[in-house]
Amino acid sequence: MGGFARIGDNEITILGNDAEISTDIDPQEAQQALEIAEADLSRAEGKRQAIEANLALRHE
């Protein structure tokens, strides 16, 4: 996942690799994925694991 955002003139333009329609997102599933990603980040040992966990957290 990645992308760019431009903010200016009271307008936001977003260019992303993928997107989901908000009505397609299951709030319970999203919350569970967030909690797993946060737990992985808190257990990360070393810089590499911390970076990988941080990237996973941002994706969730």
Distance bins in CASP14 RR format, pairs under 12 A and 6 or more apart:
PFRMAT RR
TARGET T0000
AUTHOR 0000-0000-0000
RMODE 2
METHOD distances of the structure
MODEL  1
1 16 1 0 0 1 0 0 0 0 0 0 0
1 17 1 0 0 1 0 0 0 0 0 0 0
1 18 1 0 0 1 0 0 0 0 0 0 0
1 19 0 0 0 0 1 0 0 0 0 0 0
1 20 0 0 0 0 0 1 0 0 0 0 0
1 55 0 0 0 0 1 0 0 0 0 0 0
1 56 0 0 0 0 0 1 0 0 0 0 0
1 57 0 0 0 0 0 1 0 0 0 0 0
1 58 1 0 0 1 0 0 0 0 0 0 0
1 59 1 0 1 0 0 0 0 0 0 0 0
1 60 0 0 0 0 1 0 0 0 0 0 0
2 14 0 0 0 0 0 1 0 0 0 0 0
2 15 0 0 0 0 1 0 0 0 0 0 0
2 16 1 0 1 0 0 0 0 0 0 0 0
2 17 1 0 1 0 0 0 0 0 0 0 0
2 18 0 0 0 0 1 0 0 0 0 0 0
2 19 0 0 0 0 0 1 0 0 0 0 0
2 55 0 0 0 0 0 1 0 0 0 0 0
2 58 0 0 0 0 1 0 0 0 0 0 0
2 59 0 0 0 0 1 0 0 0 0 0 0
3 13 0 0 0 0 0 1 0 0 0 0 0
3 14 1 0 0 1 0 0 0 0 0 0 0
3 15 1 0 1 0 0 0 0 0 0 0 0
3 16 1 0 1 0 0 0 0 0 0 0 0
3 17 1 0 0 1 0 0 0 0 0 0 0
3 18 0 0 0 0 1 0 0 0 0 0 0
3 19 0 0 0 0 0 1 0 0 0 0 0
3 58 0 0 0 0 0 1 0 0 0 0 0
4 12 0 0 0 0 0 1 0 0 0 0 0
4 13 0 0 0 0 1 0 0 0 0 0 0
4 14 1 0 0 1 0 0 0 0 0 0 0
4 15 1 0 1 0 0 0 0 0 0 0 0
4 16 1 0 0 1 0 0 0 0 0 0 0
4 17 0 0 0 0 0 1 0 0 0 0 0
5 11 0 0 0 0 0 1 0 0 0 0 0
5 12 1 0 0 1 0 0 0 0 0 0 0
5 13 1 0 0 1 0 0 0 0 0 0 0
5 14 1 0 1 0 0 0 0 0 0 0 0
5 15 1 0 0 1 0 0 0 0 0 0 0
5 16 0 0 0 0 1 0 0 0 0 0 0
6 12 1 0 0 1 0 0 0 0 0 0 0
6 13 1 0 1 0 0 0 0 0 0 0 0
6 14 0 0 0 0 1 0 0 0 0 0 0
6 15 0 0 0 0 1 0 0 0 0 0 0
6 16 0 0 0 0 0 1 0 0 0 0 0
7 13 1 0 0 1 0 0 0 0 0 0 0
7 14 0 0 0 0 1 0 0 0 0 0 0
17 59 0 0 0 0 0 1 0 0 0 0 0
18 59 0 0 0 0 0 1 0 0 0 0 0
19 25 0 0 0 0 0 1 0 0 0 0 0
20 26 0 0 0 0 0 1 0 0 0 0 0
20 29 0 0 0 0 0 1 0 0 0 0 0
20 30 0 0 0 0 1 0 0 0 0 0 0
20 59 0 0 0 0 0 1 0 0 0 0 0
20 60 0 0 0 0 0 1 0 0 0 0 0
22 30 0 0 0 0 0 1 0 0 0 0 0
24 30 0 0 0 0 0 1 0 0 0 0 0
25 31 0 0 0 0 0 1 0 0 0 0 0
25 33 0 0 0 0 0 1 0 0 0 0 0
25 34 0 0 0 0 0 1 0 0 0 0 0
25 60 0 0 0 0 0 1 0 0 0 0 0
26 32 0 0 0 0 1 0 0 0 0 0 0
26 33 0 0 0 0 1 0 0 0 0 0 0
27 33 0 0 0 0 0 1 0 0 0 0 0
27 34 0 0 0 0 0 1 0 0 0 0 0
28 34 0 0 0 0 0 1 0 0 0 0 0
28 35 0 0 0 0 0 1 0 0 0 0 0
29 35 0 0 0 0 0 1 0 0 0 0 0
29 36 0 0 0 0 0 1 0 0 0 0 0
29 60 0 0 0 0 0 1 0 0 0 0 0
30 36 0 0 0 0 0 1 0 0 0 0 0
30 37 0 0 0 0 0 1 0 0 0 0 0
30 59 0 0 0 0 0 1 0 0 0 0 0
30 60 1 0 0 1 0 0 0 0 0 0 0
31 37 0 0 0 0 0 1 0 0 0 0 0
31 38 0 0 0 0 0 1 0 0 0 0 0
31 60 0 0 0 0 1 0 0 0 0 0 0
32 38 0 0 0 0 0 1 0 0 0 0 0
32 39 0 0 0 0 0 1 0 0 0 0 0
32 60 0 0 0 0 1 0 0 0 0 0 0
33 39 0 0 0 0 0 1 0 0 0 0 0
33 40 0 0 0 0 0 1 0 0 0 0 0
33 56 0 0 0 0 1 0 0 0 0 0 0
33 57 0 0 0 0 1 0 0 0 0 0 0
33 59 0 0 0 0 1 0 0 0 0 0 0
33 60 1 0 1 0 0 0 0 0 0 0 0
34 40 0 0 0 0 0 1 0 0 0 0 0
34 41 0 0 0 0 0 1 0 0 0 0 0
34 56 0 0 0 0 0 1 0 0 0 0 0
34 57 1 0 0 1 0 0 0 0 0 0 0
34 58 0 0 0 0 0 1 0 0 0 0 0
34 59 0 0 0 0 0 1 0 0 0 0 0
34 60 1 0 1 0 0 0 0 0 0 0 0
35 41 0 0 0 0 0 1 0 0 0 0 0
35 42 0 0 0 0 0 1 0 0 0 0 0
35 57 0 0 0 0 0 1 0 0 0 0 0
35 60 0 0 0 0 1 0 0 0 0 0 0
36 42 0 0 0 0 0 1 0 0 0 0 0
36 43 0 0 0 0 0 1 0 0 0 0 0
36 53 0 0 0 0 0 1 0 0 0 0 0
36 56 0 0 0 0 1 0 0 0 0 0 0
36 57 0 0 0 0 1 0 0 0 0 0 0
36 59 0 0 0 0 0 1 0 0 0 0 0
36 60 1 0 0 1 0 0 0 0 0 0 0
37 43 0 0 0 0 0 1 0 0 0 0 0
37 44 0 0 0 0 0 1 0 0 0 0 0
37 52 0 0 0 0 0 1 0 0 0 0 0
37 53 1 0 0 1 0 0 0 0 0 0 0
37 54 0 0 0 0 1 0 0 0 0 0 0
37 55 0 0 0 0 1 0 0 0 0 0 0
37 56 1 0 1 0 0 0 0 0 0 0 0
37 57 1 0 1 0 0 0 0 0 0 0 0
37 58 0 0 0 0 1 0 0 0 0 0 0
37 59 1 0 0 1 0 0 0 0 0 0 0
37 60 1 0 1 0 0 0 0 0 0 0 0
38 44 0 0 0 0 0 1 0 0 0 0 0
38 53 0 0 0 0 1 0 0 0 0 0 0
38 54 0 0 0 0 0 1 0 0 0 0 0
38 56 0 0 0 0 1 0 0 0 0 0 0
38 57 1 0 0 1 0 0 0 0 0 0 0
38 58 0 0 0 0 0 1 0 0 0 0 0
38 60 0 0 0 0 1 0 0 0 0 0 0
39 53 0 0 0 0 1 0 0 0 0 0 0
39 56 0 0 0 0 0 1 0 0 0 0 0
39 57 0 0 0 0 1 0 0 0 0 0 0
39 60 0 0 0 0 0 1 0 0 0 0 0
40 49 0 0 0 0 1 0 0 0 0 0 0
40 50 0 0 0 0 1 0 0 0 0 0 0
40 51 0 0 0 0 0 1 0 0 0 0 0
40 52 0 0 0 0 1 0 0 0 0 0 0
40 53 1 0 1 0 0 0 0 0 0 0 0
40 54 0 0 0 0 1 0 0 0 0 0 0
40 55 0 0 0 0 0 1 0 0 0 0 0
40 56 1 0 0 1 0 0 0 0 0 0 0
40 57 1 0 0 1 0 0 0 0 0 0 0
40 59 0 0 0 0 0 1 0 0 0 0 0
40 60 0 0 0 0 0 1 0 0 0 0 0
41 49 0 0 0 0 1 0 0 0 0 0 0
41 50 1 0 0 1 0 0 0 0 0 0 0
41 51 0 0 0 0 1 0 0 0 0 0 0
41 52 0 0 0 0 1 0 0 0 0 0 0
41 53 1 1 0 0 0 0 0 0 0 0 0
41 54 1 0 0 1 0 0 0 0 0 0 0
41 55 0 0 0 0 1 0 0 0 0 0 0
41 56 1 0 0 1 0 0 0 0 0 0 0
41 57 1 0 1 0 0 0 0 0 0 0 0
41 58 0 0 0 0 0 1 0 0 0 0 0
41 59 0 0 0 0 0 1 0 0 0 0 0
41 60 0 0 0 0 0 1 0 0 0 0 0
42 49 0 0 0 0 0 1 0 0 0 0 0
42 50 0 0 0 0 1 0 0 0 0 0 0
42 53 0 0 0 0 1 0 0 0 0 0 0
42 54 0 0 0 0 0 1 0 0 0 0 0
42 57 0 0 0 0 0 1 0 0 0 0 0
43 49 0 0 0 0 1 0 0 0 0 0 0
43 50 0 0 0 0 1 0 0 0 0 0 0
43 52 0 0 0 0 0 1 0 0 0 0 0
43 53 1 0 0 1 0 0 0 0 0 0 0
44 50 1 0 1 0 0 0 0 0 0 0 0
44 51 0 0 0 0 1 0 0 0 0 0 0
44 52 1 0 0 1 0 0 0 0 0 0 0
44 53 1 0 1 0 0 0 0 0 0 0 0
44 54 0 0 0 0 1 0 0 0 0 0 0
44 55 0 0 0 0 0 1 0 0 0 0 0
44 56 0 0 0 0 0 1 0 0 0 0 0
44 57 0 0 0 0 0 1 0 0 0 0 0
45 52 0 0 0 0 0 1 0 0 0 0 0
45 53 0 0 0 0 0 1 0 0 0 0 0
46 52 0 0 0 0 1 0 0 0 0 0 0
46 53 0 0 0 0 1 0 0 0 0 0 0
46 54 0 0 0 0 0 1 0 0 0 0 0
47 53 0 0 0 0 0 1 0 0 0 0 0
47 54 0 0 0 0 0 1 0 0 0 0 0
48 54 0 0 0 0 0 1 0 0 0 0 0
48 55 0 0 0 0 0 1 0 0 0 0 0
49 55 0 0 0 0 0 1 0 0 0 0 0
49 56 0 0 0 0 0 1 0 0 0 0 0
50 56 0 0 0 0 0 1 0 0 0 0 0
50 57 0 0 0 0 0 1 0 0 0 0 0
51 57 0 0 0 0 0 1 0 0 0 0 0
51 58 0 0 0 0 0 1 0 0 0 0 0
52 58 0 0 0 0 0 1 0 0 0 0 0
52 59 0 0 0 0 0 1 0 0 0 0 0
53 59 0 0 0 0 0 1 0 0 0 0 0
53 60 0 0 0 0 0 1 0 0 0 0 0
54 60 0 0 0 0 0 1 0 0 0 0 0
END
